[in-house]
Amino acid sequence: MKNIFIILFLLIFSFKGDAQEANLVSEYTTKESKTTSYSEGEWLKFRVHYGIFNAGYATLKLKQSEIDGQKLYHAVGKGWTVGAAKLFYNIEDEYESHFTKDKLVKPIKFKRRVDEGGYIIKRDMYFNHVRKTVKIDDLKNKEKTEMSIGDVQDLVSSFYHLRNYNLDTIKVGDEIQINLFFDKENYPFKLKFLKKEILKTKFGKIKTWKIRPLVQKGRVFEGQESLTIWISNDENKIPLRIKASLAVGSLKVDLQEYKGLAAPFSKVE
């Protein structure tokens, strides 16, 4: 349960993946710099199932902000357990990211507030992409550090960064790779595109891409290919369903509600 909401914000990057040979998609296939897959006011709510039980919810809201005169997007992600799951393992997590409005998406500030059964994290990160550094302010332990970085995404900004890829150029077997910075480490992360599929959801039948992150076998997942994700094959490119085979049991996450999408779903009548 501890890693359920990390999976949502974004698709499992707290675990290192091993790269496989495949066609690696070029980072961007359009010269346009303006984002079209999301806009201010977008709100997503996910329901988390553990077997037959309703285990929790997660939401992701996109707003606008300004830091040092720079106009930015501000994404706020929250995750919490409910019912019996809350009694077994109480989770109240919040992640915030301020990032640039261009297609590349550069994280500027990342805020993490975690309360997982008494395990507390209060940490802020400030990215300087000119100097290629990040300042980390650990508020709980009263520690401040500075580290060198390359071109990286934070836990939340990566969700929006990935949505700026042009799916029209993707082929079966292609992979997308990004570098994530999390808990003072860089994590290479890959997503492999498996096939196009029509997914039956509470909103109707939706055109999707079925994709698979490459995850580390061990602590949580049964194997490297234990996680499968369906994203809408349209301009939004949002996750509609996540399925995971865990070391104990299975996990399913479904999009429950949404508001303010940049474009309608590609529904099949």
N, C-alpha and C positions, 0 to 999 in steps of 0.2 A: 504493500500500500504506500510505502514511503515515497516511491518513485512514480506513482501514477500521474501526478500533475506535472512533473518534469517531462513526462512523455508528451503531454499536451502542448507545453510551451517550449518547445517545438520538437515533436516527433523524435524524441529520444537521443539527445546529444550529450547527456551526462555519462554516456557509455561510449568507449572508443570502438570504432568500427575498423575492420580490416578491408582494404581496397581489393576489388576483384577486377580482372581484365574485362573491359567493355569499352564501347564508344563513349568518351567523355564529352558532354555537351559544352559548347563554348559558353562563356559566362553570359553574354548577352547577344541577341540576334536582332536587335533593333537599335537604331540611332536615337530614338526618342528618349528624352531624359525624364519625362513626366510619368508618374505612376498612374495606372489605370485600373489596377486590380482591387484597390481599396481607397477609402476616403474617410474624412472626419465623420464620426457618428456611427461607424460600423460597430456592431455588438454581436458577439457570438456566445452561446451558452451550450455546454456539453454535459451530457449525463454519463456517468461512469458506472458500469455494471461489473460486479465481481461474481461470476456464475449467474445465479438467478436473483442475486441481491442487488439492490440499488445502493451503491457504495458512496457516491458523492457527486459533486458538480464542479465545473470550472467555467469561468467567464473570461472574455477578452474584449476590452473596449478601447476604441481608438479616438483620441482627442487631438487637440493642437496645443502646443506650448511654445515658449520662447526662452532661450538661455543666452545671455550675453548678446542680445539683439538678434540672434539667429532664430528664425521661425522653424519649428520642428513639429514632427508628429510625437504624440505621447501615448503609448500603449500601456494599459493596466490589465494585468492578468491575475485572477484570483482562483484559488482552489480550496475546497473544503469537503470533509467527509460528513456523512449523515447516517442516522439510524444506528443499526448494530455496528456498522463499520466505525462510527465515531466513538462508540464505547470501547471497541477493540483497539483502535489507533486514531486518535484525534489529530486532524490536519487542518491548519489554517495558514495558508501560504499566500503571499502577494508578491508579484514581480512587476516592476515598472521599467520601461525603456523610453528614453527620449532619443529620436534618431532623425536623420536628414530626410527631406522629402523627395530626393531624387531616386532613380531606379537602383542605384548601387546600394543605397541604405547604409549610412555610416552611424553606428551607435555613438552617442555623445555622453549620456549618463544612464547608468543602470542601477536600479534599487531593488534589493532583495530583503524581504521580511518573511522569515520562516518560523513556524511554531508547529513542530511535529512530535506530539507526545512529550512535550517538555524540552525537545531539542530546538534551541533558539539560534537563529542567524539574523543579524542586522548588519547589512553590508551595502555600501554605496561604491560605485566605480565610475571614474571620470576618464573618458578616452580623449587622447590628443593624437589625431591622425597625421598631423604635420611632423611631430616629434616621434611618432610611432611608440607612444607610451600609454600606460593606463595607471591612474592613481587609485588605490584601493583603500577605502576607509572602513575598517572593521569597528563598528560602533560598540558592539557587545564586549569585545576584548580590548577596546581602546588602542588599536594598532593601526598604523598607517604605513603603506608600502607603495613603491612605484616599480613597475616592470616594463620591459620592452615587449612590443607586440608587432605583428605584421598587419595584414589586412584581415580583420576579424569581425565577427558578429557576436553580440551577446545573446543570452538565452531567448529573449523575446524578439529582438530586431531581426534575428535569423528567419523567423516566421514570415515577416513581411518581405525580407530580401528574396527568399525563395519564390514568393508569389509574383515576382517581377520577371521570371523567366517566361519566354514565349513557348507555350506548349505546342503551337502549330508546327514547330520544327523538331519536336521530340519523336523518336522512334523506339520501338520495343527493344529493350536491352540497353538503352542509353542510361548514363548516370550523370548526376549533378553532384559536385563536391564543393563544400565550403569549409572555412575554418572557424570554429567556435571557441570563444574564450569564456571559461567557467571555472570557478573555484581556483583561480590563480594558475590555470593550465590551458594550453591550446589543445583542442580536440578536432582532428580531421573527421569530417562527417560526409557520408555518401548516401544518396538516395538512388535506387535503381528502378527504372520504369518497366513494369512487367507486361501490362496490356491495358487496352481500353475495355471498359465494362459498363453495362447499364446496372445501376444500383437502385434497389427498391428502398425508399425511405419514407418517413412520415409526411414528407413534402411532395411525394410522388416519385416517379422513376426519373433518375438523374444520370446524365452522361458523366462518367468518371474515368480517371486514370488510376489503375491499381499499382501502387508503388511499394517498395520495400527498403527500409533503412537497414544498413548492415550494423548489427549490434554485437556487443561482447557477450559471449556465452559465459554463464557462471552465476553471479550473485542473484540475478532476478530472472533472466530469460533462459529458456531451454536450449536455444541454439542461436547461431548467427542469423538465421532467417525466421525467427520466432515472431516478428512484428510485421503486420501488413496494414497499409493505410490506403483509403480511397479518397481522392481529392476531386472536386468538381472540375470537369473538363470544359471550362468556360473562362471568362475573364476574371472571375473571382478567385478561383483556385484555392478553395477552402476545404479543410478536412471534413468529410461527412461521416466517416466511420474509421475506427482504429480497432484492430483485433490483435491480441498478444497472448502467446502461450507462455505462462510463467512457470517458474520452478515448482510452484504449488498453485494449481488451478489455472484459470484463464480470465482474461480481462477484455471487456468490450466497451468502447466509447462511441457514443452517437451524438451528432449535432441535434440539439433539442429545440433551440429557438434561435432566431437571428433578426437583426434590424439593420437598416442602412447599408445594404450591399451596394457596391458600385454598379453591378449589372445583374440581371435576372439569371436564375439557374437555367442550364440547358436541359430542360425537361423533355421527356419523351412522351408524346400523347398516346 
